Amino acid sequence: MLAVSKTRPAAILREAFEAGQRLFGENYLQEALEKQQALKDLEDIEWHYIGALQSNKTRDVAEHFSWVHTVDREKIARRLSEARPASLGPLNVCLQVNISGERSKSGVTPEALPALAEQVLALPGLRLRGLMSIPAISDDPEQQRIPHAALRELFEQLVRRYPQAPLDTLSMGMSSDMEAAIDEGATLVRPGTAIFGSRD
């Protein structure tokens, strides 16, 4: 379970850590770096970057996070790989897929996914772990399952195509559609409101 902690103060994250939460997902780089500094005494906290990723952020993200969930093009992947300090080992990444085909959403198209996966697998500073999506919002549990099932199918295709790759992660499902995502095989869910409550 990845606690989506954007806009939440470091003190609240510390409370969640003390309750047993270890994985935290941040969308905004500068805010995340400040929290990491405030919580640097928490040795086994794990930071995941889940925000939109521009070229000018890749160095800081590569140096300060264990995971990136939002890789959707080769240029960003290459910059992350080049910036990743060798002392930290490869950066775990998920490829973000625009599974619902929304123009407002980031992500590689399903058709372009195999080519991007091949490019990422060739980068020494990255470890491709799986796929991530943010589907169109629906209140209907059955409708929620459809894009999650589609992402799982793409994931299974990649696993068959690259049996030697460390593909083990389906990052899908947030507070409102977590159960549907789990039903369709999510290995990592990203709740925020369900943990921290509604934002002001």
C-alpha positions as CSV (number, residue, x, y, z in Angstrom):
1,M,0.0,0.0,0.0
2,L,1.4,3.3,-1.1
3,A,0.1,6.2,0.9
4,V,-0.4,9.2,-1.4
5,S,0.8,12.0,0.8
6,K,0.9,15.1,-1.5
7,T,0.0,18.3,0.3
8,R,0.1,16.5,3.7
9,P,2.5,17.9,6.3
10,A,5.5,15.9,7.3
11,A,4.1,15.5,10.9
12,I,1.1,13.6,9.5
13,L,3.4,11.3,7.5
14,R,5.4,10.6,10.7
15,E,2.1,9.6,12.4
16,A,1.4,7.2,9.5
17,F,4.9,5.8,9.7
18,E,4.6,5.2,13.4
19,A,1.3,3.3,12.7
20,G,3.2,1.0,10.3
21,Q,3.1,2.7,6.9
22,R,6.4,2.6,5.0
23,L,5.7,3.6,1.4
24,F,4.8,7.2,0.6
25,G,3.9,8.7,-2.8
26,E,4.6,12.3,-3.7
27,N,3.5,14.3,-6.7
28,Y,5.3,17.6,-6.2
29,L,9.1,17.5,-6.2
30,Q,10.0,20.5,-4.0
31,E,7.4,19.6,-1.4
32,A,8.7,16.0,-1.3
33,L,12.3,17.0,-0.9
34,E,11.3,19.2,2.1
35,K,9.5,16.2,3.7
36,Q,12.4,13.9,3.0
37,Q,14.6,16.3,4.9
38,A,12.2,16.6,7.8
39,L,11.8,12.8,8.0
40,K,15.4,11.7,7.3
41,D,15.6,10.0,10.7
42,L,13.1,7.4,9.5
43,E,15.5,4.8,8.1
44,D,13.2,2.4,6.3
45,I,10.8,4.9,4.8
46,E,10.4,4.5,1.0
47,W,9.7,7.3,-1.3
48,H,7.8,6.9,-4.6
49,Y,7.5,9.7,-7.2
50,I,4.0,9.6,-8.7
51,G,3.7,13.1,-10.3
52,A,4.1,14.3,-13.8
53,L,7.8,14.2,-14.7
54,Q,9.5,16.9,-16.7
55,S,13.1,16.8,-17.9
56,N,14.3,19.4,-15.5
57,K,13.2,17.3,-12.5
58,T,14.8,14.0,-13.5
59,R,18.1,14.5,-11.6
60,D,16.5,15.3,-8.3
61,V,14.0,12.5,-8.7
62,A,16.7,10.0,-9.6
63,E,18.8,11.0,-6.6
64,H,16.0,11.1,-3.9
65,F,13.4,8.4,-4.7
66,S,13.4,4.6,-4.8
67,W,10.6,4.4,-7.3
68,V,9.1,6.4,-10.2
69,H,5.6,5.4,-11.4
70,T,5.2,7.9,-14.2
71,V,7.7,7.1,-16.9
72,D,5.9,7.5,-20.2
73,R,8.6,8.3,-22.8
74,E,12.2,7.3,-23.7
75,K,13.7,10.8,-23.1
76,I,12.6,10.8,-19.5
77,A,13.7,7.2,-18.9
78,R,17.1,7.9,-20.4
79,R,17.6,11.0,-18.3
80,L,16.6,9.2,-15.1
81,S,19.0,6.4,-15.9
82,E,21.9,8.8,-16.6
83,A,21.2,10.7,-13.3
84,R,20.8,7.7,-11.0
85,P,23.8,7.5,-8.7
86,A,25.5,4.1,-9.0
87,S,25.7,3.9,-5.2
88,L,21.9,3.6,-5.0
89,G,21.5,0.8,-7.5
90,P,19.0,0.9,-10.3
91,L,15.9,3.1,-9.9
92,N,12.6,1.1,-9.8
93,V,10.2,2.3,-12.5
94,C,6.7,1.7,-13.7
95,L,5.5,2.7,-17.2
96,Q,2.5,4.9,-17.0
97,V,-0.2,3.8,-19.5
98,N,-3.0,6.0,-20.6
99,I,-5.4,3.1,-20.4
100,S,-8.6,5.1,-20.9
101,G,-7.3,7.2,-23.8
102,E,-8.0,10.5,-22.1
103,R,-6.4,13.5,-23.7
104,S,-6.0,15.2,-20.3
105,K,-4.0,12.2,-18.9
106,S,-0.3,11.5,-19.3
107,G,0.9,8.0,-20.3
108,V,2.1,5.9,-23.2
109,T,-0.6,4.4,-25.4
110,P,-1.1,0.7,-25.2
111,E,0.1,0.4,-28.8
112,A,3.4,2.2,-28.0
113,L,4.0,0.3,-24.8
114,P,6.1,-2.6,-26.1
115,A,8.7,-0.3,-27.8
116,L,9.0,1.9,-24.6
117,A,9.4,-1.2,-22.4
118,E,12.2,-2.4,-24.7
119,Q,14.0,0.9,-24.4
120,V,13.7,1.1,-20.6
121,L,14.9,-2.5,-20.2
122,A,18.1,-1.5,-22.0
123,L,18.9,1.3,-19.6
124,P,21.4,0.3,-16.9
125,G,20.2,2.8,-14.3
126,L,16.7,1.6,-14.3
127,R,14.9,-1.5,-13.2
128,L,11.5,-2.0,-15.0
129,R,9.1,-3.3,-12.4
130,G,5.7,-2.9,-14.0
131,L,2.9,-0.7,-15.2
132,M,0.8,2.1,-13.7
133,S,-2.4,3.8,-14.7
134,I,-4.9,6.5,-13.6
135,P,-8.1,5.5,-15.4
136,A,-11.2,7.6,-16.1
137,I,-13.2,8.1,-12.9
138,S,-16.4,6.0,-12.4
139,D,-18.6,5.3,-9.4
140,D,-19.7,2.0,-10.8
141,P,-17.5,-0.9,-9.5
142,E,-18.0,-3.0,-12.6
143,Q,-17.0,-0.1,-14.8
144,Q,-14.0,0.5,-12.6
145,R,-12.8,-3.0,-13.3
146,I,-12.6,-2.6,-17.1
147,P,-9.5,-0.4,-17.4
148,H,-7.8,-2.3,-14.5
149,A,-8.4,-5.5,-16.4
150,A,-7.0,-4.0,-19.6
151,L,-3.8,-2.9,-17.8
152,R,-3.4,-6.3,-16.3
153,E,-3.6,-7.8,-19.7
154,L,-0.9,-5.5,-21.0
155,F,1.2,-6.4,-18.0
156,E,0.8,-10.1,-18.6
157,Q,1.8,-9.6,-22.3
158,L,5.0,-7.9,-21.1
159,V,5.8,-10.7,-18.7
160,R,5.4,-13.3,-21.4
161,R,7.5,-11.2,-23.8
162,Y,10.3,-10.5,-21.3
163,P,10.5,-13.5,-18.9
164,Q,13.9,-12.5,-17.5
165,A,12.7,-9.0,-16.6
166,P,11.8,-8.2,-12.9
167,L,8.2,-7.5,-13.8
168,D,6.2,-7.9,-10.6
169,T,4.2,-4.6,-10.1
170,L,0.8,-3.4,-11.1
171,S,0.3,0.0,-9.6
172,M,-3.4,0.7,-10.0
173,G,-6.3,1.8,-7.8
174,M,-6.8,4.8,-5.5
175,S,-9.1,5.4,-2.6
176,S,-12.3,5.3,-4.8
177,D,-11.5,2.3,-6.9
178,M,-9.1,0.3,-4.8
179,E,-11.3,-2.8,-4.4
180,A,-11.9,-3.0,-8.2
181,A,-8.1,-2.7,-8.8
182,I,-7.4,-5.5,-6.3
183,D,-10.0,-7.7,-7.9
184,E,-8.2,-7.3,-11.2
185,G,-4.7,-8.1,-9.8
186,A,-3.2,-4.8,-8.4
187,T,0.0,-5.5,-6.5
188,L,0.3,-1.9,-5.3
189,V,-2.6,0.5,-4.5
190,R,-2.3,4.2,-4.1
191,P,-4.9,5.5,-1.5
192,G,-4.6,9.0,-0.2
193,T,-8.0,10.2,1.1
194,A,-8.8,6.7,2.6
195,I,-5.7,7.1,4.8
196,F,-5.4,10.8,5.5
197,G,-9.0,12.0,5.0
198,S,-10.3,14.7,2.6
199,R,-8.0,17.6,1.8
200,D,-9.1,21.1,2.9
